[in-house]
Structure formats: structure tokens, C-alpha cells
Amino acid sequence: MLIHEFQKRVRYGETDQMGYLYYGNYAQYYEIGRVEMLRASGLTYREMEQERGVLMPVVSLQMRYVRPAYYDELLTIRTTLRRLPEKFITFEVEIFNENRKLVNGGSVRLCFVDAKSGKTIAAPEFLLEKLRAHFEKAPTT
């Protein structure tokens, strides 16, 4: 299992009239979480797309709103990858406020697409190489 946390402050332009993080912006926070998780694992979306020719479109998004996040609040985006990807990759996301209270939670599922052919493919080996170490079981003694 791989868990990554990234902090992001709610900007004024991301809020609604009530000063809450606008509900439509949570999908962008999910994207920040998964992009930064991959970056921390040694791989960027830019490299995947431009150098490796692999795209990762979203195929489903589920989320639940627990409590509001407010303007200028520092949020923690916790992204979890529970299993190695095969045909799809699913990121589970939890967003916490400064008091470590859950604000939002959900998951986003993506597939892998060959940029040249536009066809879906299995998880590319270069990605699996970066992720495998997080899923290998420690030897028992």
C-alpha cells in the first residue's frame, strides 16, 4: 500500500459566496493528490504523457462531503493506493482540515491509454516498477 500526503491552502478564488471551498473544486484537489503521489514516487504526468506516450483519463469519480473547508485553511490531501494497478488504477482520497477532521473523502479511477492509438492498455511496466516496492511484503521471521 502507498500513502502520500500533500498540503494545499484554500485560495479565495476557490471559494463560494459563503467562504467555503466550492464543491466543484474538490476534483482538482484529488488531481493534486495523485499527481504529487506519482511525483514523490519518481514519475511525473508530463513524463508519462510526453516521453512515454501514456495517458490516464478519469473513468469514474466518487466523493462525499463531510464538512466544509474554508478560505485560507491549510488542507491535507491524503492519497492512498491500496493495490498495484492492472487495467485501472484507483486512488482513494481523504481531505483533512487543520484540526485533522475529515472534510471530504472518495476515490477516482483512471485507465491507461496509448497516446498514439487511443486504445486502452494495461498498466505500463515503467509505472509498476516505481510502485512495486510499496506493495512487496516484508519477510516474516
Sequence and secondary structure as in RCSB ss.txt:
>XXXX:A:sequence
MLIHEFQKRVRYGETDQMGYLYYGNYAQYYEIGRVEMLRASGLTYREMEQERGVLMPVVSLQMRYVRPAYYDELL
TIRTTLRRLPEKFITFEVEIFNENRKLVNGGSVRLCFVDAKSGKTIAAPEFLLEKLRAHFEKAPTT
>XXXX:A:secstr
 EEEEEEEE  GGGB TTSBB GGGHHHHHHHHHHHHHHHTT  HHIIIIIS EE  EEEEEEEE S  BTT EE
EEEEEE S  SSEEEEEEEEE TTS EEEEEEEEEEEEETTT  EE   HHHHHHHGGGTS     
